Amino acid sequence: MARARKTITLDEKMEKAQDAVEKTKARYDAAVQELRALLEKKDAQRKQELLKAVENSPRSFDEIMAFLKAEE
């Protein structure tokens, strides 16, 4: 005995595809938000590292600023 196939209408297929798009976008948005948070954290760590390097440097603030502003 053969099973009867359920006919899926075009509207049902479109609704299913829309749901998939919304779920994928939600995962994408969450991943982007996590990436931004990680990049901000890395940037803060790098700034802290730079500040410590300046504090421990034998050079004066003016010497460091002159070096950073110097054209190559």
Backbone atoms as SQL, in Angstrom:
CREATE TABLE atoms (id INTEGER PRIMARY KEY, chain TEXT, resi INTEGER, resn TEXT, atom TEXT, x REAL, y REAL, z REAL);
INSERT INTO atoms VALUES
  (1, 'A', 1, 'MET', 'N', 0.836, -1.174, 0.000),
  (2, 'A', 1, 'MET', 'CA', 0.000, 0.000, 0.000),
  (3, 'A', 1, 'MET', 'C', 0.883, 1.240, 0.000),
  (4, 'A', 2, 'ALA', 'N', 0.698, 2.106, -0.937),
  (5, 'A', 2, 'ALA', 'CA', 1.493, 3.314, -1.079),
  (6, 'A', 2, 'ALA', 'C', 0.967, 4.405, -0.157),
  (7, 'A', 3, 'ARG', 'N', 1.903, 5.183, 0.345),
  (8, 'A', 3, 'ARG', 'CA', 1.518, 6.300, 1.205),
  (9, 'A', 3, 'ARG', 'C', 1.113, 7.493, 0.347),
  (10, 'A', 4, 'ALA', 'N', 0.200, 8.242, 0.865),
  (11, 'A', 4, 'ALA', 'CA', -0.204, 9.461, 0.165),
  (12, 'A', 4, 'ALA', 'C', 0.797, 10.565, 0.504),
  (13, 'A', 5, 'ARG', 'N', 1.269, 11.243, -0.484),
  (14, 'A', 5, 'ARG', 'CA', 2.203, 12.343, -0.267),
  (15, 'A', 5, 'ARG', 'C', 1.444, 13.608, 0.090),
  (16, 'A', 6, 'LYS', 'N', 1.999, 14.310, 1.045),
  (17, 'A', 6, 'LYS', 'CA', 1.386, 15.574, 1.423),
  (18, 'A', 6, 'LYS', 'C', 1.866, 16.624, 0.419),
  (19, 'A', 7, 'THR', 'N', 0.947, 17.339, -0.114),
  (20, 'A', 7, 'THR', 'CA', 1.294, 18.382, -1.062),
  (21, 'A', 7, 'THR', 'C', 1.625, 19.650, -0.289),
  (22, 'A', 8, 'ILE', 'N', 2.812, 20.164, -0.528),
  (23, 'A', 8, 'ILE', 'CA', 3.229, 21.397, 0.131),
  (24, 'A', 8, 'ILE', 'C', 2.979, 22.544, -0.838),
  (25, 'A', 9, 'THR', 'N', 2.215, 23.501, -0.384),
  (26, 'A', 9, 'THR', 'CA', 1.883, 24.616, -1.257),
  (27, 'A', 9, 'THR', 'C', 3.064, 25.572, -1.340),
  (28, 'A', 10, 'LEU', 'N', 3.035, 26.399, -2.323),
  (29, 'A', 10, 'LEU', 'CA', 4.073, 27.403, -2.519),
  (30, 'A', 10, 'LEU', 'C', 4.132, 28.342, -1.319),
  (31, 'A', 11, 'ASP', 'N', 2.987, 28.717, -0.783),
  (32, 'A', 11, 'ASP', 'CA', 2.963, 29.607, 0.382),
  (33, 'A', 11, 'ASP', 'C', 3.634, 28.947, 1.590),
  (34, 'A', 12, 'GLU', 'N', 3.418, 27.658, 1.780),
  (35, 'A', 12, 'GLU', 'CA', 4.053, 26.958, 2.889),
  (36, 'A', 12, 'GLU', 'C', 5.564, 26.900, 2.712),
  (37, 'A', 13, 'LYS', 'N', 5.996, 26.671, 1.488),
  (38, 'A', 13, 'LYS', 'CA', 7.432, 26.656, 1.196),
  (39, 'A', 13, 'LYS', 'C', 8.045, 28.034, 1.457),
  (40, 'A', 14, 'MET', 'N', 7.325, 29.083, 1.051),
  (41, 'A', 14, 'MET', 'CA', 7.814, 30.443, 1.257),
  (42, 'A', 14, 'MET', 'C', 7.901, 30.762, 2.754),
  (43, 'A', 15, 'GLU', 'N', 6.906, 30.330, 3.518),
  (44, 'A', 15, 'GLU', 'CA', 6.903, 30.571, 4.963),
  (45, 'A', 15, 'GLU', 'C', 8.071, 29.840, 5.633),
  (46, 'A', 16, 'LYS', 'N', 8.314, 28.610, 5.201),
  (47, 'A', 16, 'LYS', 'CA', 9.418, 27.828, 5.742),
  (48, 'A', 16, 'LYS', 'C', 10.764, 28.491, 5.417),
  (49, 'A', 17, 'ALA', 'N', 10.903, 28.973, 4.197),
  (50, 'A', 17, 'ALA', 'CA', 12.133, 29.654, 3.793),
  (51, 'A', 17, 'ALA', 'C', 12.320, 30.947, 4.583),
  (52, 'A', 18, 'GLN', 'N', 11.228, 31.684, 4.809),
  (53, 'A', 18, 'GLN', 'CA', 11.287, 32.921, 5.581),
  (54, 'A', 18, 'GLN', 'C', 11.743, 32.641, 7.013),
  (55, 'A', 19, 'ASP', 'N', 11.213, 31.579, 7.613),
  (56, 'A', 19, 'ASP', 'CA', 11.622, 31.185, 8.963),
  (57, 'A', 19, 'ASP', 'C', 13.114, 30.861, 9.012),
  (58, 'A', 20, 'ALA', 'N', 13.588, 30.148, 8.006),
  (59, 'A', 20, 'ALA', 'CA', 15.007, 29.794, 7.946),
  (60, 'A', 20, 'ALA', 'C', 15.876, 31.044, 7.830),
  (61, 'A', 21, 'VAL', 'N', 15.430, 32.007, 7.036),
  (62, 'A', 21, 'VAL', 'CA', 16.176, 33.255, 6.868),
  (63, 'A', 21, 'VAL', 'C', 16.225, 34.021, 8.188),
  (64, 'A', 22, 'GLU', 'N', 15.111, 34.083, 8.891),
  (65, 'A', 22, 'GLU', 'CA', 15.061, 34.809, 10.158),
  (66, 'A', 22, 'GLU', 'C', 15.969, 34.163, 11.205),
  (67, 'A', 23, 'LYS', 'N', 15.974, 32.836, 11.273),
  (68, 'A', 23, 'LYS', 'CA', 16.841, 32.136, 12.223),
  (69, 'A', 23, 'LYS', 'C', 18.306, 32.355, 11.882),
  (70, 'A', 24, 'THR', 'N', 18.618, 32.289, 10.589),
  (71, 'A', 24, 'THR', 'CA', 19.992, 32.500, 10.153),
  (72, 'A', 24, 'THR', 'C', 20.440, 33.920, 10.453),
  (73, 'A', 25, 'LYS', 'N', 19.574, 34.900, 10.230),
  (74, 'A', 25, 'LYS', 'CA', 19.913, 36.297, 10.513),
  (75, 'A', 25, 'LYS', 'C', 20.128, 36.505, 12.001),
  (76, 'A', 26, 'ALA', 'N', 19.327, 35.867, 12.830),
  (77, 'A', 26, 'ALA', 'CA', 19.491, 35.998, 14.278),
  (78, 'A', 26, 'ALA', 'C', 20.845, 35.435, 14.714),
  (79, 'A', 27, 'ARG', 'N', 21.228, 34.286, 14.157),
  (80, 'A', 27, 'ARG', 'CA', 22.546, 33.710, 14.480),
  (81, 'A', 27, 'ARG', 'C', 23.661, 34.610, 13.977),
  (82, 'A', 28, 'TYR', 'N', 23.493, 35.172, 12.787),
  (83, 'A', 28, 'TYR', 'CA', 24.490, 36.085, 12.215),
  (84, 'A', 28, 'TYR', 'C', 24.645, 37.320, 13.095),
  (85, 'A', 29, 'ASP', 'N', 23.521, 37.914, 13.496),
  (86, 'A', 29, 'ASP', 'CA', 23.569, 39.109, 14.339),
  (87, 'A', 29, 'ASP', 'C', 24.260, 38.817, 15.673),
  (88, 'A', 30, 'ALA', 'N', 23.988, 37.661, 16.252),
  (89, 'A', 30, 'ALA', 'CA', 24.632, 37.287, 17.511),
  (90, 'A', 30, 'ALA', 'C', 26.136, 37.113, 17.319),
  (91, 'A', 31, 'ALA', 'N', 26.526, 36.502, 16.214),
  (92, 'A', 31, 'ALA', 'CA', 27.950, 36.299, 15.932),
  (93, 'A', 31, 'ALA', 'C', 28.649, 37.635, 15.709),
  (94, 'A', 32, 'VAL', 'N', 28.010, 38.551, 15.016),
  (95, 'A', 32, 'VAL', 'CA', 28.590, 39.881, 14.779),
  (96, 'A', 32, 'VAL', 'C', 28.749, 40.632, 16.098),
  (97, 'A', 33, 'GLN', 'N', 27.745, 40.537, 16.952),
  (98, 'A', 33, 'GLN', 'CA', 27.806, 41.210, 18.253),
  (99, 'A', 33, 'GLN', 'C', 28.956, 40.632, 19.093),
  (100, 'A', 34, 'GLU', 'N', 29.114, 39.318, 19.080),
  (101, 'A', 34, 'GLU', 'CA', 30.205, 38.691, 19.824),
  (102, 'A', 34, 'GLU', 'C', 31.560, 39.128, 19.270),
  (103, 'A', 35, 'LEU', 'N', 31.675, 39.182, 17.948),
  (104, 'A', 35, 'LEU', 'CA', 32.925, 39.610, 17.321),
  (105, 'A', 35, 'LEU', 'C', 33.257, 41.045, 17.702),
  (106, 'A', 36, 'ARG', 'N', 32.276, 41.924, 17.668),
  (107, 'A', 36, 'ARG', 'CA', 32.517, 43.324, 18.047),
  (108, 'A', 36, 'ARG', 'C', 32.984, 43.434, 19.490),
  (109, 'A', 37, 'ALA', 'N', 32.360, 42.667, 20.374),
  (110, 'A', 37, 'ALA', 'CA', 32.753, 42.692, 21.789),
  (111, 'A', 37, 'ALA', 'C', 34.196, 42.208, 21.948),
  (112, 'A', 38, 'LEU', 'N', 34.564, 41.160, 21.227),
  (113, 'A', 38, 'LEU', 'CA', 35.927, 40.643, 21.304),
  (114, 'A', 38, 'LEU', 'C', 36.931, 41.634, 20.734),
  (115, 'A', 39, 'LEU', 'N', 36.585, 42.296, 19.644),
  (116, 'A', 39, 'LEU', 'CA', 37.482, 43.302, 19.062),
  (117, 'A', 39, 'LEU', 'C', 37.667, 44.482, 20.004),
  (118, 'A', 40, 'GLU', 'N', 36.598, 44.901, 20.670),
  (119, 'A', 40, 'GLU', 'CA', 36.704, 45.998, 21.643),
  (120, 'A', 40, 'GLU', 'C', 37.590, 45.594, 22.812),
  (121, 'A', 41, 'LYS', 'N', 37.448, 44.353, 23.263),
  (122, 'A', 41, 'LYS', 'CA', 38.272, 43.864, 24.368),
  (123, 'A', 41, 'LYS', 'C', 39.740, 43.822, 23.963),
  (124, 'A', 42, 'LYS', 'N', 40.014, 43.352, 22.746),
  (125, 'A', 42, 'LYS', 'CA', 41.393, 43.298, 22.261),
  (126, 'A', 42, 'LYS', 'C', 41.971, 44.701, 22.136),
  (127, 'A', 43, 'ASP', 'N', 41.170, 45.632, 21.647),
  (128, 'A', 43, 'ASP', 'CA', 41.616, 47.014, 21.509),
  (129, 'A', 43, 'ASP', 'C', 41.949, 47.612, 22.880),
  (130, 'A', 44, 'ALA', 'N', 41.120, 47.333, 23.871),
  (131, 'A', 44, 'ALA', 'CA', 41.373, 47.836, 25.223),
  (132, 'A', 44, 'ALA', 'C', 42.670, 47.251, 25.788),
  (133, 'A', 45, 'GLN', 'N', 42.905, 45.967, 25.531),
  (134, 'A', 45, 'GLN', 'CA', 44.140, 45.332, 25.992),
  (135, 'A', 45, 'GLN', 'C', 45.364, 45.959, 25.324),
  (136, 'A', 46, 'ARG', 'N', 45.253, 46.230, 24.029),
  (137, 'A', 46, 'ARG', 'CA', 46.374, 46.832, 23.302),
  (138, 'A', 46, 'ARG', 'C', 46.658, 48.245, 23.798),
  (139, 'A', 47, 'LYS', 'N', 45.593, 48.997, 24.087),
  (140, 'A', 47, 'LYS', 'CA', 45.782, 50.348, 24.619),
  (141, 'A', 47, 'LYS', 'C', 46.462, 50.294, 25.979),
  (142, 'A', 48, 'GLN', 'N', 46.059, 49.336, 26.810),
  (143, 'A', 48, 'GLN', 'CA', 46.674, 49.186, 28.127),
  (144, 'A', 48, 'GLN', 'C', 48.145, 48.816, 27.989),
  (145, 'A', 49, 'GLU', 'N', 48.443, 47.922, 27.049),
  (146, 'A', 49, 'GLU', 'CA', 49.827, 47.524, 26.801),
  (147, 'A', 49, 'GLU', 'C', 50.662, 48.706, 26.326),
  (148, 'A', 50, 'LEU', 'N', 50.092, 49.519, 25.455),
  (149, 'A', 50, 'LEU', 'CA', 50.796, 50.703, 24.975),
  (150, 'A', 50, 'LEU', 'C', 51.052, 51.691, 26.105),
  (151, 'A', 51, 'LEU', 'N', 50.073, 51.891, 26.960),
  (152, 'A', 51, 'LEU', 'CA', 50.227, 52.803, 28.089),
  (153, 'A', 51, 'LEU', 'C', 51.340, 52.330, 29.019),
  (154, 'A', 52, 'LYS', 'N', 51.377, 51.022, 29.296),
  (155, 'A', 52, 'LYS', 'CA', 52.442, 50.489, 30.147),
  (156, 'A', 52, 'LYS', 'C', 53.812, 50.676, 29.501),
  (157, 'A', 53, 'ALA', 'N', 53.880, 50.483, 28.188),
  (158, 'A', 53, 'ALA', 'CA', 55.153, 50.655, 27.483),
  (159, 'A', 53, 'ALA', 'C', 55.611, 52.109, 27.567),
  (160, 'A', 54, 'VAL', 'N', 54.694, 53.044, 27.451),
  (161, 'A', 54, 'VAL', 'CA', 55.044, 54.462, 27.550),
  (162, 'A', 54, 'VAL', 'C', 55.505, 54.782, 28.977),
  (163, 'A', 55, 'GLU', 'N', 54.788, 54.249, 29.963),
  (164, 'A', 55, 'GLU', 'CA', 55.159, 54.510, 31.357),
  (165, 'A', 55, 'GLU', 'C', 56.534, 53.950, 31.698),
  (166, 'A', 56, 'ASN', 'N', 56.893, 52.802, 31.119),
  (167, 'A', 56, 'ASN', 'CA', 58.173, 52.156, 31.422),
  (168, 'A', 56, 'ASN', 'C', 59.302, 52.610, 30.506),
  (169, 'A', 57, 'SER', 'N', 59.000, 53.462, 29.562),
  (170, 'A', 57, 'SER', 'CA', 59.999, 53.914, 28.603),
  (171, 'A', 57, 'SER', 'C', 60.923, 54.954, 29.234),
  (172, 'A', 58, 'PRO', 'N', 62.201, 54.919, 28.872),
  (173, 'A', 58, 'PRO', 'CA', 63.117, 55.959, 29.366),
  (174, 'A', 58, 'PRO', 'C', 62.923, 57.290, 28.628),
  (175, 'A', 59, 'ARG', 'N', 62.140, 57.265, 27.571),
  (176, 'A', 59, 'ARG', 'CA', 61.890, 58.477, 26.787),
  (177, 'A', 59, 'ARG', 'C', 60.820, 59.336, 27.459),
  (178, 'A', 60, 'SER', 'N', 60.866, 60.622, 27.193),
  (179, 'A', 60, 'SER', 'CA', 59.854, 61.528, 27.733),
  (180, 'A', 60, 'SER', 'C', 58.601, 61.460, 26.861),
  (181, 'A', 61, 'PHE', 'N', 57.529, 61.979, 27.399),
  (182, 'A', 61, 'PHE', 'CA', 56.268, 62.024, 26.663),
  (183, 'A', 61, 'PHE', 'C', 56.450, 62.791, 25.355),
  (184, 'A', 62, 'ASP', 'N', 57.152, 63.933, 25.424),
  (185, 'A', 62, 'ASP', 'CA', 57.358, 64.751, 24.223),
  (186, 'A', 62, 'ASP', 'C', 58.177, 64.008, 23.173),
  (187, 'A', 63, 'GLU', 'N', 59.181, 63.243, 23.606),
  (188, 'A', 63, 'GLU', 'CA', 59.984, 62.471, 22.663),
  (189, 'A', 63, 'GLU', 'C', 59.128, 61.388, 21.979),
  (190, 'A', 64, 'ILE', 'N', 58.298, 60.754, 22.749),
  (191, 'A', 64, 'ILE', 'CA', 57.429, 59.710, 22.184),
  (192, 'A', 64, 'ILE', 'C', 56.442, 60.316, 21.201),
  (193, 'A', 65, 'MET', 'N', 55.825, 61.432, 21.559),
  (194, 'A', 65, 'MET', 'CA', 54.868, 62.092, 20.669),
  (195, 'A', 65, 'MET', 'C', 55.548, 62.561, 19.391),
  (196, 'A', 66, 'ALA', 'N', 56.767, 63.106, 19.509),
  (197, 'A', 66, 'ALA', 'CA', 57.505, 63.548, 18.322),
  (198, 'A', 66, 'ALA', 'C', 57.792, 62.364, 17.404),
  (199, 'A', 67, 'PHE', 'N', 58.150, 61.241, 17.991),
  (200, 'A', 67, 'PHE', 'CA', 58.412, 60.030, 17.200),
  (201, 'A', 67, 'PHE', 'C', 57.146, 59.564, 16.483),
  (202, 'A', 68, 'LEU', 'N', 56.034, 59.558, 17.192),
  (203, 'A', 68, 'LEU', 'CA', 54.780, 59.091, 16.595),
  (204, 'A', 68, 'LEU', 'C', 54.273, 60.014, 15.491),
  (205, 'A', 69, 'LYS', 'N', 54.545, 61.301, 15.626),
  (206, 'A', 69, 'LYS', 'CA', 54.083, 62.267, 14.637),
  (207, 'A', 69, 'LYS', 'C', 55.036, 62.440, 13.474),
  (208, 'A', 70, 'ALA', 'N', 56.243, 61.881, 13.581),
  (209, 'A', 70, 'ALA', 'CA', 57.265, 62.055, 12.543),
  (210, 'A', 70, 'ALA', 'C', 56.814, 61.366, 11.250),
  (211, 'A', 71, 'GLU', 'N', 57.070, 62.021, 10.146),
  (212, 'A', 71, 'GLU', 'CA', 56.781, 61.454, 8.824),
  (213, 'A', 71, 'GLU', 'C', 57.928, 60.528, 8.463),
  (214, 'A', 72, 'GLU', 'N', 57.622, 59.479, 7.748),
  (215, 'A', 72, 'GLU', 'CA', 58.680, 58.528, 7.348),
  (216, 'A', 72, 'GLU', 'C', 59.519, 59.100, 6.250);
